[in-house]
Amino acid sequence: MFEVNPAGGAGVITAPQLETLKEIFVRHGVVLAYLFGSQAEGTARAESDVDIAVLLPGTMPPSHYFDVRLALTNTLMDFLGKNVDVAVLNEVRASLAFDVVKHGQLLYEDPLTLPAIDFAVAARSYYFDTEKFRRLAQTSLAEEIGRYKLQQAESLVLREKPNDD
């Protein structure tokens, strides 16, 4: 599990490494960064990747997100020596943003804007505001899958039914 550990050791981000991570986030225009997934939850294995979610400035055009994500991923992989998956919080689905806030570990927050609390409130609000729509979509999908399976079963029965001619 990655956690701040001034003494260092295997599977941790040391305090000096955390300072370097903060410098990397500043250099790439990140205003908020979380560690999430198996590394944050303590279930990572040696081959596990590192999942990092970042919030980019609201003034940054969405057309720049891909380039920032790619550059940040490459820089973080070089620095951490592991595969890294970067999620841009400005464009993720509500359930992922909520999960990051709920289970993630805050790595960096812009000291001038302090966006962590505002983002956490917004992510939770959006998640709960859209919950009924996610449930409706899940129910519709389950019903459609059920209809499809029924059609497949009926088709098999008809194929196996012997001809009475």
URWO-V231513 format. One record per residue. N is the residue number from 1. PHI is phi in whole degrees, -180 to 180 (* if undefined). D_CENTER is the distance of its C-alpha to the mean C-alpha in whole Angstrom. Layout:
# URWO-V231513
N | PHI | D_CENTER
N | PHI | D_CENTER
This chain:
# URWO-V231513
1 | * | 17
2 | -87 | 16
3 | -149 | 18
4 | -69 | 21
5 | -143 | 24
6 | -57 | 27
7 | -80 | 29
8 | 81 | 26
9 | 120 | 26
10 | -70 | 24
11 | 75 | 20
12 | -130 | 20
13 | -98 | 19
14 | -76 | 23
15 | -58 | 24
16 | -62 | 25
17 | -65 | 22
18 | -62 | 20
19 | -64 | 22
20 | -65 | 22
21 | -59 | 18
22 | -61 | 19
23 | -63 | 22
24 | -63 | 19
25 | -63 | 17
26 | -62 | 20
27 | -61 | 21
28 | -98 | 18
29 | 79 | 19
30 | -75 | 16
31 | -105 | 16
32 | -157 | 14
33 | -141 | 11
34 | -125 | 9
35 | -91 | 9
36 | -143 | 7
37 | 81 | 7
38 | -62 | 11
39 | -65 | 12
40 | -76 | 12
41 | -91 | 13
42 | 79 | 16
43 | -112 | 16
44 | -71 | 15
45 | -106 | 18
46 | -58 | 20
47 | -89 | 18
48 | -66 | 15
49 | -82 | 12
50 | -111 | 11
51 | -100 | 7
52 | -128 | 7
53 | -109 | 6
54 | -127 | 9
55 | -107 | 11
56 | -99 | 14
57 | -59 | 18
58 | -62 | 19
59 | -82 | 22
60 | -78 | 20
61 | -65 | 20
62 | -55 | 17
63 | -66 | 19
64 | -93 | 19
65 | -57 | 15
66 | -61 | 15
67 | -63 | 18
68 | -66 | 16
69 | -60 | 13
70 | -64 | 15
71 | -63 | 17
72 | -66 | 15
73 | -59 | 14
74 | -63 | 17
75 | -63 | 18
76 | -68 | 16
77 | -65 | 17
78 | -62 | 20
79 | -72 | 20
80 | -85 | 18
81 | 70 | 20
82 | -139 | 17
83 | -67 | 15
84 | -128 | 12
85 | -116 | 8
86 | -104 | 8
87 | -110 | 5
88 | -93 | 8
89 | -62 | 8
90 | -64 | 11
91 | -130 | 10
92 | -87 | 7
93 | -70 | 9
94 | -57 | 10
95 | -67 | 9
96 | -71 | 5
97 | -59 | 7
98 | -63 | 9
99 | -63 | 8
100 | -62 | 6
101 | -66 | 10
102 | -73 | 12
103 | -113 | 11
104 | -79 | 9
105 | -113 | 12
106 | -67 | 13
107 | -100 | 14
108 | -154 | 16
109 | -142 | 17
110 | -56 | 20
111 | -68 | 23
112 | -85 | 25
113 | -106 | 22
114 | 42 | 21
115 | -81 | 18
116 | -59 | 16
117 | -67 | 18
118 | -60 | 18
119 | -67 | 15
120 | -61 | 14
121 | -64 | 17
122 | -64 | 16
123 | -64 | 13
124 | -65 | 15
125 | -61 | 17
126 | -64 | 16
127 | -60 | 14
128 | -73 | 18
129 | -66 | 19
130 | -100 | 18
131 | -59 | 18
132 | -64 | 21
133 | -72 | 20
134 | -64 | 17
135 | -64 | 20
136 | -61 | 23
137 | -64 | 21
138 | -65 | 20
139 | -64 | 24
140 | -62 | 25
141 | -64 | 23
142 | -62 | 24
143 | -64 | 28
144 | -65 | 28
145 | -63 | 27
146 | -61 | 30
147 | -63 | 32
148 | -63 | 31
149 | -63 | 32
150 | -63 | 35
151 | -62 | 36
152 | -64 | 35
153 | -65 | 37
154 | -62 | 40
155 | -63 | 40
156 | -65 | 41
157 | -64 | 43
158 | -66 | 45
159 | -70 | 45
160 | -84 | 47
161 | -69 | 49
162 | -71 | 53
163 | -74 | 55
164 | -90 | 58
165 | -72 | 60
